[in-house]
């Protein structure tokens, strides 16, 4: 993952993209992006901690979807405000954490974002372990929501092609 992020950093710099991310603090990926001087668009407090407890000793939770949408809206506003009309290259680590508590909420947030996209490239980084435990209908729904889907295996990236097919094509191929 770290090598991929460093390569993305180089390409985003060469393309003069506004490099940004949002997600959990004290995570190797977000720490690396901070060191590479990517803008951290995360709004504090981060409501989906990878660790079970916050600094104050109590678990942070979002109570309902309205609050989730409000939080994600603030994150996107923060990024847009700081991008200075440049196209973005953004890595989203929030959806992976959100999926841990509710795939339905994560998918709903993704739908809202799709209806209000910002100019540039947006990458949602889900951990493979988290998505492989989904029911097949949810996994396909997740893939359908994204323009492209990739899997990282060590230093290699694989592109997945998931298409809906008609049963007749099985016999015509």
N, C-alpha and C positions, 0 to 999 in steps of 0.2 A: 504494500500500500504506500509506503513512504517513497519508494522509487517512482511510483506512478504520480504521486503528488508533486514531486520535484520536477518531473517531466511536464506535467500540466502547468506548473509555475513558469517554466521556460517558454512554453507555447503561448500562454496568456500574456506574458510580458512582451513577446515578439508581436502579438496581435494588438497591443495597446488596449487590452481589456481591463476593466475594473475588477481586480481580483478580490473576492470576498468569500466568506463562509459564515455559517452559524451552526452552533451545536454545543455539546457539553464542554465545560471547562475541564482542564486536567485530563484530557484525552490525547493520546499520542498524535493523532491526525490534526487536531485543532492546535496543539502546541507547535507542531512543525509549521503549519500554515502561519501562525503568529510570528515565528522566527523568520519566515520568508517574507514577512511584512504584508500579508494579506489582511484586508480589513475584516475585523470581527464584528459582524452585524448582529450578534446575539444580544437580546435585550435581557438585562438583569432584573430580577432574579431569573435564572434559567430554570424553567418549570419542569423539565424532564431530566432529572439527574441520572447519570449512569450509576451513581452510587446511591444506596438506599436512603441515606440521610444527608441533609443539608448541613451547612456550618453551624446553624443554630440547634441542630440535634433533632429536628423533626422532618418528616418526609414531605417534600413539596409535591402537590398534586393540582391538576386543573380539574375543577368540579364538573364542568359541562362543556359541550361543544361550542357554545357561544364564547366562552372564555378562551378556548383553544384558537378559534378564528381570530379573536381580538389580539391574542399574543402573536400569532403568525403574521397578522396584518402589521403590527408594530415592527416586527423584524424586517419585513419587506419594505415598509416605509423608511426605516433606518438605512437600509441599503440604497434605495433609490435616492434618498436625500444626499448621501455621501458619494454616489457614483458620478455626480456632475455631468449628467447626460451621456456618459460613456456606456457602451455595451458592457455587460457584466460577464464574468466567468465566476459562477457561484457554486460552492459545494455545500450541500444541505445534509447535515448529520442529525438534525432534529427529527426527521421522519423515522429514522431507525429507532430512536429512543421512544418516540410516540407509539410506534408499532408495538413495543413491548407491553404497553398498557391497553391499547386498542387499535387494531388494524382498521376497524371501521372509521375511527376518527382520523387516522392517518390518510386513508383513501379519500375521505370527505375534504380534508385540507388540500390534498393534491388536486381534486376536482375544482375547488375554488381557485387555486393558483392557475390551473390550466385556462380558466375563463378570464384571468387578469394577468397574463404573462408580462414580464418585463423583458426588454430587449437584451439579447445575449444568450449565454449558455448556462443552463441550470442542471446540476448533477445531484441526484438524490442517492446518497451512499447508504445502502442497506447492508447489514451483515448477512452473509449467506445462511448462516445458522438460523437466523431469525425468520427468513422467508421460506426455508425448506420445511419448516414445521407447519406451514399454512395448509389449509384445505385447498385442493386443486382449483376450485372455483375462485377463491380469493387470490391465489397466485396468478391465475390468468387475468383477473381483474387488475391486479397490480401491474402486470406486464402491458396490458392494453392502455393503461393510463400514461405510459411513457413512450416518447418517440422512439427511443432505442433502449435496449437493455444489455448490459455487459456484466460478465463475471470475471473477477480477478482471481487468478490462481498463481500464487507466488509472483513472478515477474511478468506473467503473460496475461493478456486480456482477451477474453472470448466474447464475441457478440452473439446474442441469442436472437433467433428469428422465430417469433410465435405468431402464427397467422390462423385465422378461422378458415376452415375448409369445408366444402360441401362433400358429402359422402361419395358423390359420383366421381369426384377427382381421384379417389382411391383406386378406381377401376380404369380411369382414363390415362393414368401416368405411364 
